[in-house]
Amino acid sequence: MNARKSIAVIAAMLITAAGMAGIANYSNAAADASRAAINATATTVITTLPAIEVTPSNVQLRELHKQRTENGGSASPSSASAGMVMPYYSFASSEAGA
């Protein structure tokens, strides 16, 4: 290998190293700018979703089962089962006005 090839390889390596250093400096500067923006907003309060109230609860399901067994468990409508409270599933929040 002659001297010109050695010099060309070393020059290519130095150019590549300089380019990589430039890219690293550029990305670090961009990260510092965004990090400063994040730290400036760190004192703001993050609002979270309201608590979810799921119905029927276990107590309501036990009560329904108890009412069904007291009424004989029949599927036909009767005056005894007319007052039975049927549970429903709701994932609405009480804070949302639902």
Backbone as JSON Lines, residues from 0, in Angstrom:
{"i":0,"aa":"M","n":[0.85,-1.16,0.0],"ca":[0.0,0.0,0.0],"c":[0.91,1.23,0.0]}
{"i":1,"aa":"N","n":[0.67,2.1,-0.92],"ca":[1.54,3.27,-0.99],"c":[1.07,4.36,-0.03]}
{"i":2,"aa":"A","n":[1.83,5.4,0.09],"ca":[1.58,6.47,1.06],"c":[0.32,7.26,0.73]}
{"i":3,"aa":"R","n":[0.0,7.4,-0.55],"ca":[-1.19,8.17,-0.94],"c":[-2.47,7.49,-0.44]}
{"i":4,"aa":"K","n":[-2.5,6.16,-0.52],"ca":[-3.69,5.44,-0.04],"c":[-3.82,5.56,1.48]}
{"i":5,"aa":"S","n":[-2.7,5.51,2.17],"ca":[-2.73,5.65,3.64],"c":[-3.23,7.03,4.04]}
{"i":6,"aa":"I","n":[-2.76,8.05,3.36],"ca":[-3.19,9.42,3.65],"c":[-4.68,9.59,3.32]}
{"i":7,"aa":"A","n":[-5.14,8.98,2.24],"ca":[-6.54,9.08,1.85],"c":[-7.45,8.4,2.89]}
{"i":8,"aa":"V","n":[-7.04,7.25,3.4],"ca":[-7.83,6.54,4.41],"c":[-7.88,7.34,5.71]}
{"i":9,"aa":"I","n":[-6.75,7.89,6.13],"ca":[-6.71,8.68,7.35],"c":[-7.54,9.95,7.2]}
{"i":10,"aa":"A","n":[-7.48,10.58,6.04],"ca":[-8.28,11.8,5.79],"c":[-9.77,11.47,5.82]}
{"i":11,"aa":"A","n":[-10.16,10.35,5.24],"ca":[-11.57,9.94,5.25],"c":[-12.05,9.68,6.66]}
{"i":12,"aa":"M","n":[-11.19,9.07,7.48],"ca":[-11.57,8.81,8.86],"c":[-11.72,10.11,9.65]}
{"i":13,"aa":"L","n":[-10.84,11.06,9.41],"ca":[-10.94,12.35,10.11],"c":[-12.18,13.13,9.68]}
{"i":14,"aa":"I","n":[-12.5,13.08,8.4],"ca":[-13.71,13.77,7.91],"c":[-14.95,13.13,8.52]}
{"i":15,"aa":"T","n":[-14.98,11.82,8.59],"ca":[-16.11,11.12,9.18],"c":[-16.25,11.44,10.66]}
{"i":16,"aa":"A","n":[-15.13,11.47,11.38],"ca":[-15.16,11.79,12.81],"c":[-15.65,13.21,13.03]}
{"i":17,"aa":"A","n":[-15.22,14.15,12.18],"ca":[-15.67,15.53,12.31],"c":[-17.17,15.64,12.04]}
{"i":18,"aa":"G","n":[-17.65,14.92,11.06],"ca":[-19.09,14.93,10.76],"c":[-19.91,14.35,11.89]}
{"i":19,"aa":"M","n":[-19.42,13.27,12.47],"ca":[-20.15,12.66,13.59],"c":[-20.15,13.58,14.81]}
{"i":20,"aa":"A","n":[-19.03,14.27,15.05],"ca":[-18.97,15.21,16.17],"c":[-19.95,16.37,15.94]}
{"i":21,"aa":"G","n":[-20.04,16.84,14.7],"ca":[-20.99,17.92,14.38],"c":[-22.43,17.48,14.6]}
{"i":22,"aa":"I","n":[-22.77,16.28,14.18],"ca":[-24.12,15.76,14.38],"c":[-24.42,15.61,15.87]}
{"i":23,"aa":"A","n":[-23.45,15.12,16.64],"ca":[-23.65,14.96,18.09],"c":[-23.87,16.31,18.76]}
{"i":24,"aa":"N","n":[-23.1,17.31,18.38],"ca":[-23.27,18.65,18.96],"c":[-24.62,19.24,18.6]}
{"i":25,"aa":"Y","n":[-25.04,19.04,17.36],"ca":[-26.33,19.57,16.91],"c":[-27.48,18.91,17.68]}
{"i":26,"aa":"S","n":[-27.44,17.6,17.82],"ca":[-28.52,16.9,18.52],"c":[-28.52,17.23,20.01]}
{"i":27,"aa":"N","n":[-27.35,17.41,20.61],"ca":[-27.3,17.8,22.01],"c":[-27.87,19.2,22.22]}
{"i":28,"aa":"A","n":[-27.61,20.11,21.3],"ca":[-28.16,21.46,21.41],"c":[-29.68,21.43,21.29]}
{"i":29,"aa":"A","n":[-30.19,20.61,20.39],"ca":[-31.65,20.49,20.25],"c":[-32.27,19.87,21.49]}
{"i":30,"aa":"A","n":[-31.6,18.88,22.06],"ca":[-32.12,18.24,23.28],"c":[-32.1,19.2,24.45]}
{"i":31,"aa":"D","n":[-31.06,20.03,24.55],"ca":[-30.99,21.01,25.63],"c":[-32.12,22.02,25.53]}
{"i":32,"aa":"A","n":[-32.45,22.44,24.32],"ca":[-33.53,23.4,24.14],"c":[-34.87,22.79,24.55]}
{"i":33,"aa":"S","n":[-35.13,21.56,24.16],"ca":[-36.4,20.94,24.54],"c":[-36.44,20.6,26.03]}
{"i":34,"aa":"R","n":[-35.29,20.25,26.6],"ca":[-35.23,19.96,28.03],"c":[-35.53,21.22,28.84]}
{"i":35,"aa":"A","n":[-35.06,22.37,28.37],"ca":[-35.34,23.62,29.06],"c":[-36.83,23.94,28.99]}
{"i":36,"aa":"A","n":[-37.46,23.66,27.86],"ca":[-38.9,23.9,27.73],"c":[-39.7,22.98,28.64]}
{"i":37,"aa":"I","n":[-39.26,21.76,28.77],"ca":[-39.95,20.8,29.64],"c":[-39.82,21.23,31.1]}
{"i":38,"aa":"N","n":[-38.65,21.65,31.51],"ca":[-38.43,22.07,32.89],"c":[-39.23,23.33,33.22]}
{"i":39,"aa":"A","n":[-39.47,24.18,32.23],"ca":[-40.24,25.4,32.46],"c":[-41.7,25.08,32.74]}
{"i":40,"aa":"T","n":[-42.22,24.01,32.16],"ca":[-43.62,23.65,32.36],"c":[-43.8,22.59,33.44]}
{"i":41,"aa":"A","n":[-42.76,22.23,34.15],"ca":[-42.84,21.17,35.15],"c":[-43.69,21.57,36.35]}
{"i":42,"aa":"T","n":[-43.91,22.86,36.55],"ca":[-44.69,23.3,37.71],"c":[-46.19,23.3,37.44]}
{"i":43,"aa":"T","n":[-46.6,23.08,36.2],"ca":[-48.03,23.08,35.89],"c":[-48.67,21.79,36.4]}
{"i":44,"aa":"V","n":[-49.93,21.88,36.74],"ca":[-50.67,20.73,37.26],"c":[-51.2,19.92,36.09]}
{"i":45,"aa":"I","n":[-50.99,18.64,36.15],"ca":[-51.51,17.75,35.11],"c":[-52.86,17.24,35.57]}
{"i":46,"aa":"T","n":[-53.88,17.51,34.78],"ca":[-55.22,17.04,35.14],"c":[-55.35,15.58,34.71]}
{"i":47,"aa":"T","n":[-55.93,14.79,35.57],"ca":[-56.13,13.38,35.27],"c":[-57.6,13.13,35.03]}
{"i":48,"aa":"L","n":[-57.89,11.97,34.55],"ca":[-59.28,11.59,34.3],"c":[-60.0,11.4,35.63]}
{"i":49,"aa":"P","n":[-61.29,11.68,35.64],"ca":[-62.04,11.49,36.89],"c":[-62.18,10.0,37.21]}
{"i":50,"aa":"A","n":[-62.51,9.74,38.45],"ca":[-62.7,8.36,38.89],"c":[-63.9,7.75,38.17]}
{"i":51,"aa":"I","n":[-63.78,6.49,37.82],"ca":[-64.85,5.8,37.1],"c":[-65.68,5.01,38.1]}
{"i":52,"aa":"E","n":[-66.97,5.17,38.0],"ca":[-67.89,4.44,38.87],"c":[-68.56,3.36,38.04]}
{"i":53,"aa":"V","n":[-68.33,2.12,38.37],"ca":[-68.87,1.01,37.6],"c":[-70.04,0.42,38.35]}
{"i":54,"aa":"T","n":[-71.16,0.32,37.66],"ca":[-72.32,-0.33,38.25],"c":[-72.72,-1.47,37.33]}
{"i":55,"aa":"P","n":[-73.17,-2.56,37.78],"ca":[-73.52,-2.89,39.15],"c":[-72.29,-3.26,39.95]}
{"i":56,"aa":"S","n":[-72.36,-2.97,41.21],"ca":[-71.29,-3.37,42.13],"c":[-71.54,-4.81,42.57]}
{"i":57,"aa":"N","n":[-70.6,-5.36,43.29],"ca":[-70.78,-6.73,43.79],"c":[-71.98,-6.82,44.72]}
{"i":58,"aa":"V","n":[-72.2,-5.8,45.51],"ca":[-73.34,-5.79,46.43],"c":[-74.64,-5.79,45.64]}
{"i":59,"aa":"Q","n":[-74.71,-4.98,44.56],"ca":[-75.92,-4.94,43.74],"c":[-76.17,-6.28,43.06]}
{"i":60,"aa":"L","n":[-75.12,-6.94,42.6],"ca":[-75.3,-8.24,41.96],"c":[-75.78,-9.29,42.96]}
{"i":61,"aa":"R","n":[-75.26,-9.26,44.18],"ca":[-75.74,-10.2,45.2],"c":[-77.21,-9.95,45.53]}
{"i":62,"aa":"E","n":[-77.59,-8.67,45.62],"ca":[-78.98,-8.32,45.9],"c":[-79.89,-8.8,44.77]}
{"i":63,"aa":"L","n":[-79.47,-8.63,43.54],"ca":[-80.26,-9.09,42.39],"c":[-80.4,-10.61,42.43]}
{"i":64,"aa":"H","n":[-79.32,-11.31,42.71],"ca":[-79.39,-12.76,42.79],"c":[-80.32,-13.19,43.91]}
{"i":65,"aa":"K","n":[-80.24,-12.49,45.02],"ca":[-81.11,-12.79,46.15],"c":[-82.58,-12.57,45.78]}
{"i":66,"aa":"Q","n":[-82.87,-11.47,45.07],"ca":[-84.25,-11.19,44.64],"c":[-84.74,-12.25,43.67]}
{"i":67,"aa":"R","n":[-83.88,-12.72,42.77],"ca":[-84.29,-13.74,41.81],"c":[-84.59,-15.07,42.5]}
{"i":68,"aa":"T","n":[-83.77,-15.44,43.47],"ca":[-84.02,-16.71,44.14],"c":[-85.27,-16.63,45.01]}
{"i":69,"aa":"E","n":[-85.56,-15.45,45.56],"ca":[-86.78,-15.29,46.36],"c":[-88.01,-15.36,45.47]}
{"i":70,"aa":"N","n":[-87.9,-14.92,44.24],"ca":[-89.04,-14.91,43.32],"c":[-89.14,-16.19,42.51]}
{"i":71,"aa":"G","n":[-88.37,-17.17,42.81],"ca":[-88.46,-18.45,42.12],"c":[-87.58,-18.53,40.89]}
{"i":72,"aa":"G","n":[-86.94,-17.47,40.51],"ca":[-86.02,-17.5,39.38],"c":[-86.69,-17.6,38.04]}
{"i":73,"aa":"S","n":[-88.0,-17.35,37.96],"ca":[-88.68,-17.48,36.68],"c":[-88.42,-16.26,35.81]}
{"i":74,"aa":"A","n":[-88.42,-16.48,34.52],"ca":[-88.17,-15.39,33.58],"c":[-89.47,-14.67,33.22]}
{"i":75,"aa":"S","n":[-90.61,-15.23,33.62],"ca":[-91.88,-14.59,33.26],"c":[-92.15,-13.4,34.16]}
{"i":76,"aa":"P","n":[-92.69,-12.33,33.57],"ca":[-92.96,-11.15,34.4],"c":[-94.1,-11.42,35.37]}
{"i":77,"aa":"S","n":[-93.93,-11.0,36.58],"ca":[-94.96,-11.15,37.58],"c":[-94.99,-9.89,38.42]}
{"i":78,"aa":"S","n":[-95.98,-9.79,39.26],"ca":[-96.08,-8.59,40.1],"c":[-94.94,-8.55,41.11]}
{"i":79,"aa":"A","n":[-94.41,-9.72,41.51],"ca":[-93.32,-9.75,42.48],"c":[-92.01,-9.28,41.85]}
{"i":80,"aa":"S","n":[-91.79,-9.65,40.58],"ca":[-90.53,-9.27,39.94],"c":[-90.62,-7.92,39.26]}
{"i":81,"aa":"A","n":[-91.79,-7.29,39.26],"ca":[-91.92,-5.99,38.6],"c":[-91.14,-4.92,39.34]}
{"i":82,"aa":"G","n":[-91.0,-5.07,40.67],"ca":[-90.27,-4.09,41.43],"c":[-88.78,-4.38,41.54]}
{"i":83,"aa":"M","n":[-88.33,-5.43,40.87],"ca":[-86.94,-5.83,40.96],"c":[-86.07,-4.81,40.19]}
{"i":84,"aa":"V","n":[-84.99,-4.4,40.82],"ca":[-84.1,-3.42,40.21],"c":[-83.06,-4.16,39.39]}
{"i":85,"aa":"M","n":[-83.03,-3.88,38.1],"ca":[-82.07,-4.52,37.22],"c":[-80.8,-3.68,37.17]}
{"i":86,"aa":"P","n":[-79.66,-4.3,37.36],"ca":[-78.41,-3.53,37.29],"c":[-78.06,-3.22,35.83]}
{"i":87,"aa":"Y","n":[-77.25,-2.24,35.64],"ca":[-76.77,-1.89,34.31],"c":[-75.29,-1.54,34.43]}
{"i":88,"aa":"Y","n":[-74.6,-1.62,33.33],"ca":[-73.18,-1.3,33.33],"c":[-73.0,0.11,32.83]}
{"i":89,"aa":"S","n":[-72.33,0.91,33.62],"ca":[-72.08,2.29,33.26],"c":[-70.65,2.64,33.62]}
{"i":90,"aa":"F","n":[-69.92,3.18,32.66],"ca":[-68.55,3.61,32.91],"c":[-68.47,5.13,32.92]}
{"i":91,"aa":"A","n":[-69.61,5.77,33.09],"ca":[-69.65,7.24,33.12],"c":[-69.14,7.74,34.46]}
{"i":92,"aa":"S","n":[-68.57,8.9,34.42],"ca":[-68.07,9.52,35.64],"c":[-69.13,10.41,36.22]}
{"i":93,"aa":"S","n":[-69.24,10.41,37.54],"ca":[-70.21,11.29,38.19],"c":[-69.77,12.74,38.04]}
{"i":94,"aa":"E","n":[-68.48,12.99,37.87],"ca":[-67.99,14.36,37.72],"c":[-68.29,14.91,36.32]}
{"i":95,"aa":"A","n":[-68.48,14.03,35.34],"ca":[-68.74,14.48,33.98],"c":[-70.2,14.83,33.78]}
{"i":96,"aa":"G","n":[-71.02,14.62,34.77],"ca":[-72.43,14.94,34.68],"c":[-73.25,13.86,34.0]}
{"i":97,"aa":"A","n":[-72.7,12.67,33.86],"ca":[-73.44,11.6,33.22],"c":[-74.24,10.83,34.24]}
